[in-house]
Amino acid sequence: MSVDTRVDLSNGLENVPVFIERSSAVMTFPEFQYSTDNIQGPGCTADPTEVTLPGCSCRSRSCCAESCTCLRTRGRAYDSAGALLTLGPTDSGYCSPVFECNALCACSDACSNRVVQAGLRLRSEVYGAVNKGWGVRTLEAIPRGTFVCEYAGEVIGLEEARRRQLAQSSEDNNYIIAVREHAGTGAVAETFVDPAAVGNVGRFLNHSCQPNLFMQPVRVHSLVPRLALFAGRNIDAQEELTFDYTGGYSNRLPVELLSTQRDADIRASRSDGLQRKECRCGADNCVRLLPLDLSIINRE
Ligand SMILES: C[S@@+](CC[C@H](N)C(=O)[O-])C[C@H]1O[C@@H](n2cnc3c(N)ncnc32)[C@H](O)[C@@H]1O
């Protein structure tokens, strides 16, 4: 792929271009297929592009929490400007699910419950981030709570995630993100997304121990969640965009896996094949090692 400032990495697929900084041309640019949406990968039993959720029958421009069936149970997720209302943990310790109005809903495209599905709105640039390979910075200021982009890629099953993680060498970038959600009755739903071969601008986001983005699973047309990234604080133009690869509080392991994870962490901090990489985020609270979700490879 040729690298030029005016090249739109998404090739017109996004609402706004995703630029590549010209001075970063010395670094090799990875080959991958740009996709704005998740696609079904090996081991994923549901097609993320299929419309499977029921729609509301609100004939209004924008839905009201009192009458809309999409909003009635869980309440409003966004304010009237589209900013995410809850940017913190719920009592369960997991993030609260967000359901947007979908293709089967009778409300208009201007409904305030359609944010992530509207796609990228902010201009950003992929650039050479010192000592971290490629990174993403915003070209405009972003208010807290604003939707920034998805972490889109192949949605894969646990076995496939395990196979891919085991095939990685210590030099390879790790792209697989596992997200866990409380699914009621004590069950925990897990989603694995790998944007290495098919993905969007999210695949270039680096980790920080003090990130400015926050990951929130959002369901639009399908039960398969989209991993949406929102601004966790006000962000200035030119700041690097980062998120916590562990998913922070929203990604706690189920209790039965906690001891496995602890043992695995100890094993991996020794020098086996899955040596963890040094974290170069530069934050005051940096834990010095990049997170690696060892529960994927240590699960029977
Ligand atoms: C999802 S990719 C992010 C984009 C990547 N920097 C690139 O060049 O394509 C994840 C990889 O980026 C690098 N990375 C991300 N955050 C980092 C950090 N805080 N410190 C050092 N390397 C980091 C690691 O090599 C990691 O495996």
Ligand as a Chemical Component Dictionary entry (heavy atoms), coordinates in Angstrom:
data_LIG
# 
_chem_comp.id                   LIG 
_chem_comp.type                 NON-POLYMER 
_chem_comp.pdbx_formal_charge   0 
_chem_comp.three_letter_code    LIG 
# 
loop_
_chem_comp_atom.comp_id 
_chem_comp_atom.atom_id 
_chem_comp_atom.alt_atom_id 
_chem_comp_atom.type_symbol 
_chem_comp_atom.charge 
_chem_comp_atom.model_Cartn_x 
_chem_comp_atom.model_Cartn_y 
_chem_comp_atom.model_Cartn_z 
_chem_comp_atom.pdbx_ordinal 
LIG C1  C1  C 0  -3.533 -3.126 18.003 1  
LIG S1  S1  S 1  -1.854 -2.887 17.580 2  
LIG C2  C2  C 0  -1.734 -1.127 17.632 3  
LIG C3  C3  C 0  -1.095 -0.560 16.381 4  
LIG C4  C4  C 0  0.375  -0.848 16.245 5  
LIG N1  N1  N 0  1.150  0.095  17.011 6  
LIG C5  C5  C 0  0.810  -0.851 14.784 7  
LIG O1  O1  O 0  1.943  -0.418 14.520 8  
LIG O2  O2  O -1 0.060  -1.291 13.914 9  
LIG C6  C6  C 0  -1.114 -3.435 19.082 10 
LIG C7  C7  C 0  0.400  -3.424 19.096 11 
LIG O3  O3  O 0  0.912  -2.082 19.124 12 
LIG C8  C8  C 0  2.036  -1.983 19.996 13 
LIG N2  N2  N 0  1.652  -1.152 21.165 14 
LIG C9  C9  C 0  0.415  -0.757 21.504 15 
LIG N3  N3  N 0  0.420  -0.019 22.611 16 
LIG C10 C10 C 0  1.699  0.059  23.021 17 
LIG C11 C11 C 0  2.340  0.647  24.155 18 
LIG N4  N4  N 0  1.673  1.326  25.075 19 
LIG N5  N5  N 0  3.685  0.479  24.263 20 
LIG C12 C12 C 0  4.401  -0.224 23.340 21 
LIG N6  N6  N 0  3.841  -0.802 22.256 22 
LIG C13 C13 C 0  2.505  -0.671 22.095 23 
LIG C14 C14 C 0  2.350  -3.416 20.435 24 
LIG O4  O4  O 0  3.285  -3.955 19.518 25 
LIG C15 C15 C 0  1.000  -4.103 20.305 26 
LIG O5  O5  O 0  1.096  -5.509 20.152 27 
# 
loop_
_chem_comp_bond.comp_id 
_chem_comp_bond.atom_id_1 
_chem_comp_bond.atom_id_2 
_chem_comp_bond.value_order 
_chem_comp_bond.pdbx_ordinal 
LIG C1  S1  SING 1  
LIG S1  C2  SING 2  
LIG S1  C6  SING 3  
LIG C2  C3  SING 4  
LIG C3  C4  SING 5  
LIG C4  N1  SING 6  
LIG C4  C5  SING 7  
LIG C5  O1  DOUB 8  
LIG C5  O2  SING 9  
LIG C6  C7  SING 10 
LIG C7  O3  SING 11 
LIG C7  C15 SING 12 
LIG O3  C8  SING 13 
LIG C8  N2  SING 14 
LIG C8  C14 SING 15 
LIG N2  C9  SING 16 
LIG N2  C13 SING 17 
LIG C9  N3  DOUB 18 
LIG N3  C10 SING 19 
LIG C10 C11 SING 20 
LIG C10 C13 DOUB 21 
LIG C11 N4  SING 22 
LIG C11 N5  DOUB 23 
LIG N5  C12 SING 24 
LIG C12 N6  DOUB 25 
LIG N6  C13 SING 26 
LIG C14 O4  SING 27 
LIG C14 C15 SING 28 
LIG C15 O5  SING 29 
# 
